[in-house]
């Protein structure tokens, strides 16, 4: 990661959209190097048309700190994840982090509103957004924690279709409560998109439950 810091620093001068897209290509190079080096095999499973280039709002289950590293390898570019503002304080990594994600401060209502506006602007540029709708890593024995409204509100506001994506094995490779990395497989399942065309805010609870049920059913079937 230290090796890609200089080009990422240069790319940061090209703006949030163009520069951010360049940064993700360097991050993807890093991930394709790092995962094999630590003995992790990534397998993609497509249950929809993988050639579709539509900008999506990706919603992904969250089991591990490994989820973010996996995302830069397996999610179709260009995309931006929504990330916690606290992570930008980490030395060196924090600089890369704040250049490549949409930051959100969950403790500040005004900051959350700015994050929503930035995500909407990014989507209008044809860049997909990735959100972990559970809001935090899932430490429970349930497949999913309850979803927050944010992802579904943005999808409806921008009329952007939702694509559920599942990271099946990340919790086994790197548990959310520790930092013991275990070699093995990481399966990524791309589920069929959920259309939102014509939906209004009145449909938000139904849409959220629909996506939750789709993801939970697939997770239970994959155990």
N, C-alpha and C positions, 0 to 999 in steps of 0.2 A: 504494500500500500504506500510505503514511503516513495517507491519508484515512480508512482503515478501522480504524486503531489505536484511536481513542477508543471506538467501539461494541464492539470486541473486548474492550477492557479492562472495559467494563461487563458484557458477557456472561460474562466469566470468573468473576463472582460468583454465577452461577446453577448452578454445579456442573459436574462433568466430563461428565455426559450431556446435560442440557438446555442448559447453557452452551456445550458443545462443538458441539451441533447448530446453535445460533444462529450461532456463529462461522463454521461452514462455509457458511452462506448468504451471509455477507459476503465470504468468500473466493471463492465462486462468482461473485458480482457483480464482484469484482476480475478474475477470470480471463476472464469474458466481455468485459471492457473491454480487458484487456491483449493477448490473443491477436490480435484484429483490428488493434490499434494497431501491432503489430510485423509484420503481414503474414502471419500464420499462419492457415490455414483448417482447422478441425477437422471431420472427417467420421466419423460413427459407423456401424458395420456390425454389425447384430445377426444372430446365428446361433442365437438362442433366443428365448423369449417375453419381450419387453421389458416387458410389463405385470406380470410376476411380482414380487411384493413380498417374497419370502422373504429373510431376512438371510443373506448369503453370506460365505464367506471368499474374498475375491478374491485370486488369485495373478497377478502381472503381471510381464512381462519388464522388465529394467532396463538401458537403453542410454544415459541422458542425465540431466543435472540438470533437464531440462525435464519429466521424468516426474511429479514431484511437483506442479508447476504445472498440468499437464494433468489430473491426477487430480481436483483439486477442481472442475474444470468438467464432467467426463464421467462420474464414478462416481455411481451413484444414492445420494441421501442417505436416511437418515443413514449415515455410515461413518467409520471412523478408520483412518489408516495407521499402520504400525509404522515408527518413525523413529530414526535414530542420535542419541544423546544429545549428541554433539559439536556438532550444528547449533544447539542452543539458546544457544550462546555468541555467535552473530552478533548485533550490535546491532540493535535494533528488530525485525528478522525473528525473532530468537530468542524473543521474547515471544510472538508469534503462533504460532510453531512448537510451543512447549511446551504451549500451551493447546489444540492441535488434533490432536496425535498421541499415540500410546502410545510413550513413550520406552524405548529399550533401550540398555544399556551392555554391549556384547559382551565387554568385558574383565573383567566382574564376574559371577560365577555367581549370586550372590544377587540382583543387579539383574535378570538375565535371568529368574530365577524370578518376581520381582515383576511384570515385564512380561507374562509368560504369564498370571499370575493376573488382571492388569488386563484383558487381552484376553478372557479367559473371562467376566469380569464384564460387559464391554461387550456381548459377544454375547448374554448372557442378558437384556440390556435391549433386544434387538431391533435393535442397531446392527451393521452389517456391519464386517468388518475387511479391510484391504488390506495384503498383504505382498508384497515382492519376494523370492521364494524363492531367487534366486541370491545374496542377501546383500549384494551390492555391484554397482556398475555394470560392465557387460560390455565390456571393452576388447579382446576377442579377435575373430577373424574367424568365429567359430562363432555360430549363431543363439542359443544359450543356454549358460550355464555350468552346472555341476552344481548341483542344488538341495540346500538344507539341509533338515533334518527338521522344523524348528519349525512351519511352517504346517500340515503334514500331521498332526503330533501334536495340535495344537490342534483341527483339524477333527474328528479321531477322538474326542478327549476330550469335545468339546461336541456331537458328532453334527451338525455344521454342514456343509452341502454346499459344495463348492468350485466357484467359477466362474473358469475361466481367462480372462484378458483380455490382449490384445496391443496394445502401442503400436508401430506399424509404422515410423513415420518420424521419431521423436524424435531418433535418432542422427544423422540427416541435418540436422535443423533446428538442433540444438545438440549438438556432439560431446562425448562424456564427457571428452576430454582437453583441451578448450579452451572458450572462451566466445564464439566467433564465431557469432552467431545468424543463421540463413539463413531468409528467408521461404519459404513454401510450404505444402504440405498436411501434416496430421497425421491419419492414419487410426487409429481405435480399433476393434478387433474384439472383440465379446463372444461367446465360445464357449459351447456348451451346458454347463450345470452337471454336475459329477461327483458322484453321490450317495455318501455315506459311511455311510448307515444300516446298523447291524449290524456295522460293521468294528471290529476291535480293533487293539491296537498290533502284533500279529503281521502285520497287513496293511499296515503303514506303508510298507515298501520297495516293495511292489507298487503302492500308491496313488501314491506319489511318482513312480515310473517311468511309470505310466499318464498322469499329468498332464503330465510332461515330454515324453512322446512326442506327446501331443495338441498341445501348444504348438509343439514343434519342427517337426512336420509342417506345421502351418498357416503358420509363419514361412517355411519353405522354399517353400511354394506361393505365398506372397505376394510373393516377390522379383521 
